[in-house]
Amino acid sequence: MKWAVWYLLAVNVLGALAVVLDKWKAKRGAWRIPERTLFAFCILGGCPGVYLAMRAKRHKTLHKRFMWGIPAIFILQIAIIATIYYFLFRGRHGI
């Protein structure tokens, strides 16, 4: 379980850094980080980090696919985890 916490911390930090780097590159007209890479960080568990960095840096906030998509992915992930937890542990706790 400890590895999961470290993994989530790492993917959230890396996702947030990708957003910050993309914003920095956008200001300078440089090569950009592909949108699918930012979504990949979300799918891998980095939705909170990516979303908070987007809001803090005001980056991609006018893109509906980001402002709706990232929270939707996060909610779906929570629902999946809750469902798995429920079916795996419901009998063990007297539920």
Secondary structure, 3 states (H helix, E strand, C coil): CHHHHHHHHHHHHHHHHHHHHHHHHHHHCCCCCCHHHHHHHHHHHHHHHHHHHHHHHCCCCCCHHHHHHHHHHHHHHHHHHHHHHHHHHCCCCCC
